[in-house]
Amino acid sequence: MSKRETDSKPWSGRFSEPVDAFVEAFTASVPFDHRLYRHDIAGSIAHARMLARTGILDTEECQQIVGGLQDIREDIDAGRLVWSVALEDVHMNIEARLIERIGDTGKKLHTGRSRNDQVATDIRLWLREAIDGIDAELLRLREALIDLAEREAATIMPGFTHLQSAQPVTFGHHMLAWQEMLSRDQARLRECRQRVNIMPLGAAALAGTSFPIDREYTAELLGFDAPARNSLDAVSDRDFAIEFSAFASILLMHLSRFSEELVLWTSAQFGFIDLPDRFCTGSSIMPQKKNPDVPELVRGKSGRVYGHLMSLLTLMKGQPLAYNKDNQEDKEPLFDTVDTVAACLRAYADMMPAVAVNHERCRAAAGAGYATATDLADYLVRKGVAFRDAHEIVGKAVQHALGKELDLADLELTDLQQFSDAIDSDVFDVLTLEGSVAARNHPGGTAPDQVRAAAKAARQQLDQRHGAAR
């Protein structure tokens, strides 16, 4: 470590010897927090302009600082800046380069602030931008699901409970169920963004500053809704990172459920859909294999995101107010959560529009497993039979059909009538797959007309929300 780097530490005046080399590397965060540089520079420029507005800096000093910071940003963008572990973090690296570039004026930038409120501001700026990108990918995926629902509004497939054939549904109805999950996820994300968009800057180390700063002006410059109301909370709060990670965990839980179904549906045993080759890989030993690696990997990444949520919760649970060095450990879990969520959403938003549905296999599977048994029970109820009695009658009819290895719709009328004299020839109208799904013709039901209406309503809601987000 050079003498220049040792002397450049702003806190070195208190110390009689340099930091141990291992400790210096152990405590440094610049290997991962350097990705905050654009937000750190944006925060510093806004802070400098606020200092000039309040008379703490003069106009020329402000111009020097802003110009120097803009030049440093260009250097970093171009890869010309070498990050120094000796300078600990992104903040001190940038400040040291500023002082090298413009001299003593650069030393005035940190007036009225601390790295505590600086890093809290940087993370919020960075996460706010990341949320906007994730929001856009969520919109893209939801649009793809709505498109697929409209396209397959009348495609009949089996609906499952306990992974056993239950009742016929439409493929479009199933896609809209996924869309509903994502709708809730997006609402959670946008609510989280509101709480992210509060500015800690001005809280300084923990108690505020004695300088006459204008926090409202700084917040306006940086696009925050308001400054944080309490300086202690401002520098020590990481609820926003935990909340985002909670959103991400719920989202990845949903994507994992989607993935499980896609993996099943692409198998030879189901054969409901086919994924484009560009989203799959092969086997090194079995030449016939086409593996659904994208859904499988997304399913696996859910555990990674859950782990980050637990890391952040555990990180914060034992901390007294205000800032503690523990909080350096907030960034890597948060960074990886954002990267993982963004990649998973991009993969799904690219993949879902290209899903090919095998209508014949879906219909054949819907016809197996006595999926219209409930329709027969409903038929008997409409004929005046009590539901519990109808349930028992249909159970016996199913047992009879099993013995004959026939579906209910393939039994003779006389076979069915031996179980109830309420059954007449019109029973076969309700035992068809089309009749079953068409009968669920109410809002939220699986009837094709309802699916089309629900898809239209979902698209309108999406357009409204997209406009609000802009």
TORZARO-610106 format. One record per residue (C-alpha): x, y, z; chain; residue in one letter. Coordinates in steps of 0.1 Angstrom, whole numbers. Example, Ala and Ser with C-alpha at 12.3 -4.5 7.8 and 13.67 -1.06 7.14 Angstrom:
BEGIN
rec x:123, y:-45, z:78, chaine:A, residu:A
rec x:137, y:-11, z:71, chaine:A, residu:S
This chain:
BEGIN
rec x:0, y:0, z:0, chaine:A, residu:M
rec x:15, y:33, z:-11, chaine:A, residu:S
rec x:19, y:63, z:13, chaine:A, residu:K
rec x:-5, y:83, z:-10, chaine:A, residu:R
rec x:-33, y:58, z:-5, chaine:A, residu:E
rec x:-27, y:56, z:33, chaine:A, residu:T
rec x:-28, y:94, z:35, chaine:A, residu:D
rec x:-59, y:96, z:14, chaine:A, residu:S
rec x:-81, y:78, z:40, chaine:A, residu:K
rec x:-102, y:107, z:54, chaine:A, residu:P
rec x:-102, y:92, z:89, chaine:A, residu:W
rec x:-65, y:84, z:92, chaine:A, residu:S
rec x:-57, y:114, z:115, chaine:A, residu:G
rec x:-70, y:95, z:145, chaine:A, residu:R
rec x:-47, y:65, z:139, chaine:A, residu:F
rec x:-10, y:59, z:147, chaine:A, residu:S
rec x:-4, y:30, z:123, chaine:A, residu:E
rec x:-18, y:19, z:90, chaine:A, residu:P
rec x:-46, y:-7, z:88, chaine:A, residu:V
rec x:-34, y:-43, z:86, chaine:A, residu:D
rec x:-33, y:-54, z:49, chaine:A, residu:A
rec x:-56, y:-83, z:55, chaine:A, residu:F
rec x:-81, y:-62, z:75, chaine:A, residu:V
rec x:-80, y:-36, z:47, chaine:A, residu:E
rec x:-90, y:-62, z:22, chaine:A, residu:A
rec x:-114, y:-79, z:45, chaine:A, residu:F
rec x:-133, y:-47, z:53, chaine:A, residu:T
rec x:-132, y:-32, z:17, chaine:A, residu:A
rec x:-165, y:-32, z:-2, chaine:A, residu:S
rec x:-153, y:-16, z:-35, chaine:A, residu:V
rec x:-150, y:-50, z:-52, chaine:A, residu:P
rec x:-188, y:-52, z:-53, chaine:A, residu:F
rec x:-201, y:-17, z:-45, chaine:A, residu:D
rec x:-183, y:-1, z:-74, chaine:A, residu:H
rec x:-215, y:-8, z:-94, chaine:A, residu:R
rec x:-231, y:20, z:-75, chaine:A, residu:L
rec x:-208, y:46, z:-91, chaine:A, residu:Y
rec x:-233, y:63, z:-114, chaine:A, residu:R
rec x:-257, y:67, z:-85, chaine:A, residu:H
rec x:-230, y:78, z:-61, chaine:A, residu:D
rec x:-219, y:105, z:-86, chaine:A, residu:I
rec x:-255, y:116, z:-92, chaine:A, residu:A
rec x:-260, y:119, z:-54, chaine:A, residu:G
rec x:-227, y:139, z:-51, chaine:A, residu:S
rec x:-237, y:163, z:-79, chaine:A, residu:I
rec x:-270, y:170, z:-63, chaine:A, residu:A
rec x:-254, y:175, z:-29, chaine:A, residu:H
rec x:-229, y:199, z:-44, chaine:A, residu:A
rec x:-256, y:219, z:-61, chaine:A, residu:R
rec x:-275, y:220, z:-28, chaine:A, residu:M
rec x:-244, y:233, z:-10, chaine:A, residu:L
rec x:-241, y:260, z:-36, chaine:A, residu:A
rec x:-277, y:270, z:-33, chaine:A, residu:R
rec x:-274, y:274, z:4, chaine:A, residu:T
rec x:-242, y:293, z:2, chaine:A, residu:G
rec x:-219, y:266, z:17, chaine:A, residu:I
rec x:-201, y:264, z:-16, chaine:A, residu:L
rec x:-196, y:293, z:-40, chaine:A, residu:D
rec x:-207, y:290, z:-77, chaine:A, residu:T
rec x:-172, y:283, z:-90, chaine:A, residu:E
rec x:-165, y:256, z:-64, chaine:A, residu:E
rec x:-197, y:239, z:-73, chaine:A, residu:C
rec x:-189, y:240, z:-110, chaine:A, residu:Q
rec x:-155, y:226, z:-104, chaine:A, residu:Q
rec x:-169, y:197, z:-83, chaine:A, residu:I
rec x:-197, y:189, z:-108, chaine:A, residu:V
rec x:-174, y:191, z:-138, chaine:A, residu:G
rec x:-148, y:169, z:-120, chaine:A, residu:G
rec x:-175, y:143, z:-111, chaine:A, residu:L
rec x:-188, y:142, z:-146, chaine:A, residu:Q
rec x:-153, y:136, z:-159, chaine:A, residu:D
rec x:-148, y:108, z:-134, chaine:A, residu:I
rec x:-181, y:92, z:-145, chaine:A, residu:R
rec x:-169, y:93, z:-181, chaine:A, residu:E
rec x:-136, y:77, z:-171, chaine:A, residu:D
rec x:-154, y:49, z:-152, chaine:A, residu:I
rec x:-178, y:44, z:-181, chaine:A, residu:D
rec x:-148, y:40, z:-204, chaine:A, residu:A
rec x:-130, y:16, z:-180, chaine:A, residu:G
rec x:-101, y:41, z:-174, chaine:A, residu:R
rec x:-105, y:41, z:-136, chaine:A, residu:L
rec x:-87, y:14, z:-115, chaine:A, residu:V
rec x:-105, y:8, z:-83, chaine:A, residu:W
rec x:-84, y:7, z:-52, chaine:A, residu:S
rec x:-91, y:-16, z:-23, chaine:A, residu:V
rec x:-70, y:7, z:-1, chaine:A, residu:A
rec x:-96, y:33, z:-7, chaine:A, residu:L
rec x:-122, y:9, z:8, chaine:A, residu:E
rec x:-154, y:17, z:-11, chaine:A, residu:D
rec x:-169, y:34, z:-42, chaine:A, residu:V
rec x:-174, y:66, z:-23, chaine:A, residu:H
rec x:-138, y:71, z:-12, chaine:A, residu:M
rec x:-125, y:60, z:-46, chaine:A, residu:N
rec x:-145, y:87, z:-63, chaine:A, residu:I
rec x:-137, y:113, z:-38, chaine:A, residu:E
rec x:-100, y:106, z:-39, chaine:A, residu:A
rec x:-101, y:109, z:-78, chaine:A, residu:R
rec x:-120, y:141, z:-75, chaine:A, residu:L
rec x:-94, y:156, z:-52, chaine:A, residu:I
rec x:-66, y:145, z:-75, chaine:A, residu:E
rec x:-84, y:161, z:-104, chaine:A, residu:R
rec x:-95, y:195, z:-90, chaine:A, residu:I
rec x:-74, y:199, z:-58, chaine:A, residu:G
rec x:-86, y:211, z:-24, chaine:A, residu:D
rec x:-120, y:222, z:-37, chaine:A, residu:T
rec x:-128, y:185, z:-39, chaine:A, residu:G
rec x:-123, y:182, z:-2, chaine:A, residu:K
rec x:-153, y:204, z:4, chaine:A, residu:K
rec x:-178, y:180, z:-13, chaine:A, residu:L
rec x:-183, y:159, z:18, chaine:A, residu:H
rec x:-195, y:189, z:39, chaine:A, residu:T
rec x:-228, y:182, z:56, chaine:A, residu:G
rec x:-229, y:145, z:48, chaine:A, residu:R
rec x:-214, y:111, z:59, chaine:A, residu:S
rec x:-208, y:79, z:41, chaine:A, residu:R
rec x:-237, y:66, z:62, chaine:A, residu:N
rec x:-263, y:87, z:45, chaine:A, residu:D
rec x:-244, y:86, z:12, chaine:A, residu:Q
rec x:-245, y:49, z:8, chaine:A, residu:V
rec x:-281, y:46, z:20, chaine:A, residu:A
rec x:-290, y:72, z:-8, chaine:A, residu:T
rec x:-269, y:54, z:-34, chaine:A, residu:D
rec x:-286, y:21, z:-27, chaine:A, residu:I
rec x:-320, y:36, z:-30, chaine:A, residu:R
rec x:-312, y:53, z:-62, chaine:A, residu:L
rec x:-297, y:21, z:-76, chaine:A, residu:W
rec x:-327, y:0, z:-65, chaine:A, residu:L
rec x:-352, y:25, z:-78, chaine:A, residu:R
rec x:-337, y:22, z:-112, chaine:A, residu:E
rec x:-335, y:-16, z:-110, chaine:A, residu:A
rec x:-372, y:-18, z:-99, chaine:A, residu:I
rec x:-382, y:2, z:-130, chaine:A, residu:D
rec x:-364, y:-23, z:-152, chaine:A, residu:G
rec x:-380, y:-52, z:-135, chaine:A, residu:I
rec x:-414, y:-36, z:-137, chaine:A, residu:D
rec x:-409, y:-33, z:-175, chaine:A, residu:A
rec x:-400, y:-70, z:-178, chaine:A, residu:E
rec x:-431, y:-80, z:-157, chaine:A, residu:L
rec x:-453, y:-60, z:-181, chaine:A, residu:L
rec x:-437, y:-78, z:-210, chaine:A, residu:R
rec x:-443, y:-112, z:-195, chaine:A, residu:L
rec x:-479, y:-104, z:-185, chaine:A, residu:R
rec x:-486, y:-92, z:-220, chaine:A, residu:E
rec x:-472, y:-125, z:-234, chaine:A, residu:A
rec x:-495, y:-145, z:-211, chaine:A, residu:L
rec x:-525, y:-125, z:-221, chaine:A, residu:I
rec x:-517, y:-130, z:-257, chaine:A, residu:D
rec x:-514, y:-167, z:-252, chaine:A, residu:L
rec x:-546, y:-168, z:-233, chaine:A, residu:A
rec x:-565, y:-151, z:-261, chaine:A, residu:E
rec x:-549, y:-174, z:-287, chaine:A, residu:R
rec x:-558, y:-205, z:-267, chaine:A, residu:E
rec x:-591, y:-194, z:-252, chaine:A, residu:A
rec x:-610, y:-224, z:-265, chaine:A, residu:A
rec x:-582, y:-250, z:-262, chaine:A, residu:T
rec x:-594, y:-277, z:-238, chaine:A, residu:I
rec x:-569, y:-293, z:-213, chaine:A, residu:M
rec x:-572, y:-311, z:-180, chaine:A, residu:P
rec x:-574, y:-291, z:-148, chaine:A, residu:G
rec x:-557, y:-308, z:-119, chaine:A, residu:F
rec x:-559, y:-310, z:-82, chaine:A, residu:T
rec x:-534, y:-331, z:-63, chaine:A, residu:H
rec x:-519, y:-335, z:-99, chaine:A, residu:L
rec x:-548, y:-358, z:-107, chaine:A, residu:Q
rec x:-572, y:-350, z:-134, chaine:A, residu:S
rec x:-601, y:-330, z:-119, chaine:A, residu:A
rec x:-622, y:-310, z:-145, chaine:A, residu:Q
rec x:-617, y:-297, z:-180, chaine:A, residu:P
rec x:-604, y:-262, z:-183, chaine:A, residu:V
rec x:-591, y:-241, z:-212, chaine:A, residu:T
rec x:-554, y:-234, z:-218, chaine:A, residu:F
rec x:-562, y:-197, z:-219, chaine:A, residu:G
rec x:-578, y:-199, z:-185, chaine:A, residu:H
rec x:-547, y:-215, z:-171, chaine:A, residu:H
rec x:-525, y:-187, z:-186, chaine:A, residu:M
rec x:-547, y:-161, z:-170, chaine:A, residu:L
rec x:-542, y:-178, z:-136, chaine:A, residu:A
rec x:-505, y:-172, z:-140, chaine:A, residu:W
rec x:-512, y:-136, z:-151, chaine:A, residu:Q
rec x:-532, y:-130, z:-120, chaine:A, residu:E
rec x:-502, y:-141, z:-98, chaine:A, residu:M
rec x:-479, y:-117, z:-117, chaine:A, residu:L
rec x:-505, y:-89, z:-114, chaine:A, residu:S
rec x:-502, y:-92, z:-76, chaine:A, residu:R
rec x:-465, y:-93, z:-78, chaine:A, residu:D
rec x:-464, y:-61, z:-98, chaine:A, residu:Q
rec x:-486, y:-43, z:-73, chaine:A, residu:A
rec x:-463, y:-54, z:-46, chaine:A, residu:R
rec x:-433, y:-41, z:-66, chaine:A, residu:L
rec x:-448, y:-7, z:-72, chaine:A, residu:R
rec x:-457, y:-3, z:-35, chaine:A, residu:E
rec x:-422, y:-12, z:-26, chaine:A, residu:C
rec x:-409, y:14, z:-50, chaine:A, residu:R
rec x:-428, y:41, z:-31, chaine:A, residu:Q
rec x:-410, y:32, z:1, chaine:A, residu:R
rec x:-377, y:30, z:-17, chaine:A, residu:V
rec x:-381, y:65, z:-30, chaine:A, residu:N
rec x:-374, y:83, z:3, chaine:A, residu:I
rec x:-341, y:102, z:6, chaine:A, residu:M
rec x:-317, y:96, z:35, chaine:A, residu:P
rec x:-292, y:123, z:24, chaine:A, residu:L
rec x:-289, y:150, z:50, chaine:A, residu:G
rec x:-291, y:126, z:79, chaine:A, residu:A
rec x:-252, y:126, z:79, chaine:A, residu:A
rec x:-237, y:101, z:103, chaine:A, residu:A
rec x:-268, y:97, z:124, chaine:A, residu:L
rec x:-279, y:130, z:139, chaine:A, residu:A
rec x:-282, y:153, z:109, chaine:A, residu:G
rec x:-258, y:182, z:103, chaine:A, residu:T
rec x:-252, y:217, z:117, chaine:A, residu:S
rec x:-249, y:232, z:82, chaine:A, residu:F
rec x:-280, y:249, z:68, chaine:A, residu:P
rec x:-287, y:223, z:41, chaine:A, residu:I
rec x:-319, y:221, z:20, chaine:A, residu:D
rec x:-329, y:185, z:19, chaine:A, residu:R
rec x:-361, y:191, z:0, chaine:A, residu:E
rec x:-341, y:207, z:-28, chaine:A, residu:Y
rec x:-317, y:177, z:-29, chaine:A, residu:T
rec x:-346, y:153, z:-29, chaine:A, residu:A
rec x:-362, y:172, z:-58, chaine:A, residu:E
rec x:-329, y:171, z:-78, chaine:A, residu:L
rec x:-326, y:133, z:-73, chaine:A, residu:L
rec x:-363, y:125, z:-80, chaine:A, residu:G
rec x:-371, y:114, z:-45, chaine:A, residu:F
rec x:-406, y:119, z:-32, chaine:A, residu:D
rec x:-394, y:133, z:1, chaine:A, residu:A
rec x:-365, y:133, z:26, chaine:A, residu:P
rec x:-365, y:107, z:53, chaine:A, residu:A
rec x:-382, y:121, z:85, chaine:A, residu:R
rec x:-358, y:107, z:111, chaine:A, residu:N
rec x:-320, y:109, z:108, chaine:A, residu:S
rec x:-313, y:78, z:129, chaine:A, residu:L
rec x:-338, y:57, z:109, chaine:A, residu:D
rec x:-326, y:72, z:76, chaine:A, residu:A
rec x:-290, y:58, z:79, chaine:A, residu:V
rec x:-298, y:25, z:95, chaine:A, residu:S
rec x:-330, y:14, z:76, chaine:A, residu:D
rec x:-328, y:-15, z:52, chaine:A, residu:R
rec x:-364, y:-23, z:52, chaine:A, residu:D
rec x:-367, y:-13, z:16, chaine:A, residu:F
rec x:-341, y:-39, z:6, chaine:A, residu:A
rec x:-358, y:-66, z:27, chaine:A, residu:I
rec x:-392, y:-57, z:12, chaine:A, residu:E
rec x:-378, y:-59, z:-23, chaine:A, residu:F
rec x:-363, y:-93, z:-15, chaine:A, residu:S
rec x:-397, y:-104, z:-1, chaine:A, residu:A
rec x:-413, y:-93, z:-34, chaine:A, residu:F
rec x:-386, y:-112, z:-53, chaine:A, residu:A
rec x:-391, y:-143, z:-33, chaine:A, residu:S
rec x:-429, y:-144, z:-39, chaine:A, residu:I
rec x:-423, y:-137, z:-76, chaine:A, residu:L
rec x:-397, y:-165, z:-79, chaine:A, residu:L
rec x:-421, y:-188, z:-60, chaine:A, residu:M
rec x:-447, y:-180, z:-88, chaine:A, residu:H
rec x:-421, y:-185, z:-116, chaine:A, residu:L
rec x:-410, y:-217, z:-100, chaine:A, residu:S
rec x:-446, y:-230, z:-100, chaine:A, residu:R
rec x:-449, y:-220, z:-137, chaine:A, residu:F
rec x:-416, y:-238, z:-144, chaine:A, residu:S
rec x:-428, y:-270, z:-127, chaine:A, residu:E
rec x:-458, y:-271, z:-150, chaine:A, residu:E
rec x:-438, y:-263, z:-181, chaine:A, residu:L
rec x:-413, y:-290, z:-173, chaine:A, residu:V
rec x:-442, y:-315, z:-169, chaine:A, residu:L
rec x:-460, y:-303, z:-200, chaine:A, residu:W
rec x:-430, y:-306, z:-222, chaine:A, residu:T
rec x:-424, y:-342, z:-211, chaine:A, residu:S
rec x:-433, y:-371, z:-234, chaine:A, residu:A
rec x:-458, y:-383, z:-208, chaine:A, residu:Q
rec x:-477, y:-350, z:-211, chaine:A, residu:F
rec x:-467, y:-335, z:-244, chaine:A, residu:G
rec x:-490, y:-305, z:-239, chaine:A, residu:F
rec x:-465, y:-279, z:-252, chaine:A, residu:I
rec x:-432, y:-276, z:-271, chaine:A, residu:D
rec x:-406, y:-250, z:-263, chaine:A, residu:L
rec x:-384, y:-235, z:-291, chaine:A, residu:P
rec x:-350, y:-251, z:-294, chaine:A, residu:D
rec x:-333, y:-219, z:-285, chaine:A, residu:R
rec x:-347, y:-222, z:-250, chaine:A, residu:F
rec x:-336, y:-258, z:-245, chaine:A, residu:C
rec x:-304, y:-278, z:-244, chaine:A, residu:T
rec x:-295, y:-314, z:-252, chaine:A, residu:G
rec x:-278, y:-343, z:-235, chaine:A, residu:S
rec x:-241, y:-352, z:-238, chaine:A, residu:S
rec x:-250, y:-389, z:-239, chaine:A, residu:I
rec x:-286, y:-392, z:-250, chaine:A, residu:M
rec x:-290, y:-378, z:-285, chaine:A, residu:P
rec x:-328, y:-378, z:-284, chaine:A, residu:Q
rec x:-331, y:-354, z:-254, chaine:A, residu:K
rec x:-344, y:-319, z:-255, chaine:A, residu:K
rec x:-342, y:-305, z:-220, chaine:A, residu:N
rec x:-363, y:-276, z:-207, chaine:A, residu:P
rec x:-333, y:-260, z:-191, chaine:A, residu:D
rec x:-347, y:-224, z:-188, chaine:A, residu:V
rec x:-377, y:-234, z:-167, chaine:A, residu:P
rec x:-356, y:-258, z:-147, chaine:A, residu:E
rec x:-330, y:-232, z:-139, chaine:A, residu:L
rec x:-356, y:-206, z:-130, chaine:A, residu:V
rec x:-372, y:-231, z:-107, chaine:A, residu:R
rec x:-338, y:-237, z:-91, chaine:A, residu:G
rec x:-330, y:-200, z:-87, chaine:A, residu:K
rec x:-360, y:-195, z:-64, chaine:A, residu:S
rec x:-340, y:-211, z:-36, chaine:A, residu:G
rec x:-312, y:-186, z:-42, chaine:A, residu:R
rec x:-335, y:-157, z:-39, chaine:A, residu:V
rec x:-351, y:-171, z:-7, chaine:A, residu:Y
rec x:-317, y:-174, z:8, chaine:A, residu:G
rec x:-309, y:-137, z:1, chaine:A, residu:H
rec x:-341, y:-127, z:19, chaine:A, residu:L
rec x:-331, y:-147, z:49, chaine:A, residu:M
rec x:-296, y:-132, z:48, chaine:A, residu:S
rec x:-310, y:-97, z:49, chaine:A, residu:L
rec x:-335, y:-105, z:77, chaine:A, residu:L
rec x:-307, y:-121, z:97, chaine:A, residu:T
rec x:-283, y:-92, z:90, chaine:A, residu:L
rec x:-307, y:-67, z:104, chaine:A, residu:M
rec x:-323, y:-85, z:134, chaine:A, residu:K
rec x:-296, y:-78, z:160, chaine:A, residu:G
rec x:-284, y:-43, z:150, chaine:A, residu:Q
rec x:-288, y:-14, z:174, chaine:A, residu:P
rec x:-293, y:21, z:160, chaine:A, residu:L
rec x:-278, y:36, z:140, chaine:A, residu:A
rec x:-254, y:25, z:113, chaine:A, residu:Y
rec x:-232, y:-5, z:118, chaine:A, residu:N
rec x:-205, y:-21, z:96, chaine:A, residu:K
rec x:-228, y:-51, z:93, chaine:A, residu:D
rec x:-247, y:-32, z:67, chaine:A, residu:N
rec x:-219, y:-36, z:43, chaine:A, residu:Q
rec x:-233, y:-71, z:39, chaine:A, residu:E
rec x:-266, y:-58, z:25, chaine:A, residu:D
rec x:-253, y:-52, z:-10, chaine:A, residu:K
rec x:-242, y:-85, z:-24, chaine:A, residu:E
rec x:-275, y:-103, z:-15, chaine:A, residu:P
rec x:-295, y:-73, z:-29, chaine:A, residu:L
rec x:-274, y:-71, z:-61, chaine:A, residu:F
rec x:-277, y:-108, z:-68, chaine:A, residu:D
rec x:-314, y:-108, z:-61, chaine:A, residu:T
rec x:-320, y:-80, z:-86, chaine:A, residu:V
rec x:-297, y:-97, z:-112, chaine:A, residu:D
rec x:-315, y:-130, z:-107, chaine:A, residu:T
rec x:-350, y:-116, z:-109, chaine:A, residu:V
rec x:-342, y:-95, z:-140, chaine:A, residu:A
rec x:-327, y:-125, z:-158, chaine:A, residu:A
rec x:-355, y:-149, z:-149, chaine:A, residu:C
rec x:-382, y:-124, z:-161, chaine:A, residu:L
rec x:-363, y:-117, z:-193, chaine:A, residu:R
rec x:-360, y:-154, z:-201, chaine:A, residu:A
rec x:-398, y:-160, z:-195, chaine:A, residu:Y
rec x:-409, y:-129, z:-213, chaine:A, residu:A
rec x:-388, y:-140, z:-243, chaine:A, residu:D
rec x:-399, y:-176, z:-241, chaine:A, residu:M
rec x:-437, y:-176, z:-235, chaine:A, residu:M
rec x:-447, y:-159, z:-268, chaine:A, residu:P
rec x:-430, y:-188, z:-286, chaine:A, residu:A
rec x:-447, y:-216, z:-267, chaine:A, residu:V
rec x:-464, y:-241, z:-291, chaine:A, residu:A
rec x:-495, y:-258, z:-277, chaine:A, residu:V
rec x:-504, y:-294, z:-288, chaine:A, residu:N
rec x:-541, y:-292, z:-290, chaine:A, residu:H
rec x:-547, y:-329, z:-296, chaine:A, residu:E
rec x:-526, y:-340, z:-266, chaine:A, residu:R
rec x:-543, y:-315, z:-244, chaine:A, residu:C
rec x:-577, y:-326, z:-254, chaine:A, residu:R
rec x:-569, y:-363, z:-251, chaine:A, residu:A
rec x:-556, y:-358, z:-216, chaine:A, residu:A
rec x:-587, y:-338, z:-207, chaine:A, residu:A
rec x:-608, y:-367, z:-218, chaine:A, residu:G
rec x:-591, y:-391, z:-195, chaine:A, residu:A
rec x:-596, y:-394, z:-157, chaine:A, residu:G
rec x:-634, y:-389, z:-157, chaine:A, residu:Y
rec x:-630, y:-351, z:-158, chaine:A, residu:A
rec x:-667, y:-346, z:-165, chaine:A, residu:T
rec x:-679, y:-365, z:-133, chaine:A, residu:A
rec x:-687, y:-332, z:-116, chaine:A, residu:T
rec x:-708, y:-322, z:-146, chaine:A, residu:D
rec x:-729, y:-354, z:-142, chaine:A, residu:L
rec x:-734, y:-346, z:-105, chaine:A, residu:A
rec x:-745, y:-310, z:-113, chaine:A, residu:D
rec x:-769, y:-325, z:-139, chaine:A, residu:Y
rec x:-785, y:-347, z:-113, chaine:A, residu:L
rec x:-788, y:-317, z:-89, chaine:A, residu:V
rec x:-807, y:-298, z:-116, chaine:A, residu:R
rec x:-830, y:-328, z:-119, chaine:A, residu:K
rec x:-839, y:-325, z:-83, chaine:A, residu:G
rec x:-813, y:-349, z:-67, chaine:A, residu:V
rec x:-796, y:-337, z:-35, chaine:A, residu:A
rec x:-760, y:-329, z:-41, chaine:A, residu:F
rec x:-746, y:-355, z:-16, chaine:A, residu:R
rec x:-769, y:-382, z:-32, chaine:A, residu:D
rec x:-757, y:-371, z:-66, chaine:A, residu:A
rec x:-721, y:-373, z:-55, chaine:A, residu:H
rec x:-726, y:-409, z:-44, chaine:A, residu:E
rec x:-745, y:-418, z:-76, chaine:A, residu:I
rec x:-717, y:-405, z:-98, chaine:A, residu:V
rec x:-690, y:-422, z:-77, chaine:A, residu:G
rec x:-708, y:-455, z:-84, chaine:A, residu:K
rec x:-711, y:-447, z:-121, chaine:A, residu:A
rec x:-673, y:-439, z:-123, chaine:A, residu:V
rec x:-665, y:-472, z:-106, chaine:A, residu:Q
rec x:-687, y:-490, z:-131, chaine:A, residu:H
rec x:-670, y:-472, z:-160, chaine:A, residu:A
rec x:-636, y:-481, z:-146, chaine:A, residu:L
rec x:-646, y:-517, z:-147, chaine:A, residu:G
rec x:-655, y:-514, z:-183, chaine:A, residu:K
rec x:-624, y:-493, z:-191, chaine:A, residu:E
rec x:-647, y:-466, z:-206, chaine:A, residu:L
rec x:-652, y:-429, z:-200, chaine:A, residu:D
rec x:-686, y:-418, z:-186, chaine:A, residu:L
rec x:-695, y:-403, z:-220, chaine:A, residu:A
rec x:-689, y:-437, z:-237, chaine:A, residu:D
rec x:-713, y:-456, z:-214, chaine:A, residu:L
rec x:-747, y:-466, z:-228, chaine:A, residu:E
rec x:-777, y:-447, z:-215, chaine:A, residu:L
rec x:-790, y:-478, z:-199, chaine:A, residu:T
rec x:-757, y:-482, z:-180, chaine:A, residu:D
rec x:-761, y:-447, z:-165, chaine:A, residu:L
rec x:-798, y:-451, z:-158, chaine:A, residu:Q
rec x:-791, y:-481, z:-135, chaine:A, residu:Q
rec x:-777, y:-456, z:-110, chaine:A, residu:F
rec x:-805, y:-430, z:-111, chaine:A, residu:S
rec x:-839, y:-428, z:-128, chaine:A, residu:D
rec x:-833, y:-390, z:-131, chaine:A, residu:A
rec x:-808, y:-396, z:-159, chaine:A, residu:I
rec x:-822, y:-392, z:-194, chaine:A, residu:D
rec x:-808, y:-390, z:-229, chaine:A, residu:S
rec x:-799, y:-353, z:-225, chaine:A, residu:D
rec x:-772, y:-364, z:-201, chaine:A, residu:V
rec x:-747, y:-367, z:-229, chaine:A, residu:F
rec x:-749, y:-330, z:-235, chaine:A, residu:D
rec x:-731, y:-323, z:-202, chaine:A, residu:V
rec x:-706, y:-352, z:-205, chaine:A, residu:L
rec x:-687, y:-336, z:-235, chaine:A, residu:T
rec x:-656, y:-316, z:-228, chaine:A, residu:L
rec x:-669, y:-286, z:-247, chaine:A, residu:E
rec x:-702, y:-287, z:-227, chaine:A, residu:G
rec x:-682, y:-289, z:-195, chaine:A, residu:S
rec x:-661, y:-258, z:-201, chaine:A, residu:V
rec x:-689, y:-239, z:-217, chaine:A, residu:A
rec x:-711, y:-245, z:-186, chaine:A, residu:A
rec x:-686, y:-225, z:-165, chaine:A, residu:R
rec x:-698, y:-193, z:-181, chaine:A, residu:N
rec x:-695, y:-168, z:-153, chaine:A, residu:H
rec x:-668, y:-142, z:-144, chaine:A, residu:P
rec x:-637, y:-161, z:-134, chaine:A, residu:G
rec x:-649, y:-193, z:-151, chaine:A, residu:G
rec x:-631, y:-213, z:-177, chaine:A, residu:T
rec x:-657, y:-209, z:-206, chaine:A, residu:A
rec x:-640, y:-196, z:-237, chaine:A, residu:P
rec x:-662, y:-165, z:-238, chaine:A, residu:D
rec x:-652, y:-157, z:-202, chaine:A, residu:Q
rec x:-615, y:-163, z:-210, chaine:A, residu:V
rec x:-617, y:-138, z:-238, chaine:A, residu:R
rec x:-635, y:-113, z:-217, chaine:A, residu:A
rec x:-610, y:-117, z:-189, chaine:A, residu:A
rec x:-581, y:-114, z:-212, chaine:A, residu:A
rec x:-595, y:-82, z:-226, chaine:A, residu:K
rec x:-600, y:-68, z:-191, chaine:A, residu:A
rec x:-565, y:-78, z:-181, chaine:A, residu:A
rec x:-551, y:-60, z:-211, chaine:A, residu:R
rec x:-570, y:-29, z:-203, chaine:A, residu:Q
rec x:-558, y:-30, z:-167, chaine:A, residu:Q
rec x:-522, y:-35, z:-180, chaine:A, residu:L
rec x:-524, y:-5, z:-203, chaine:A, residu:D
rec x:-537, y:17, z:-175, chaine:A, residu:Q
rec x:-509, y:6, z:-152, chaine:A, residu:R
rec x:-483, y:9, z:-179, chaine:A, residu:H
rec x:-495, y:45, z:-184, chaine:A, residu:G
rec x:-494, y:52, z:-147, chaine:A, residu:A
rec x:-459, y:38, z:-145, chaine:A, residu:A
rec x:-447, y:61, z:-173, chaine:A, residu:R
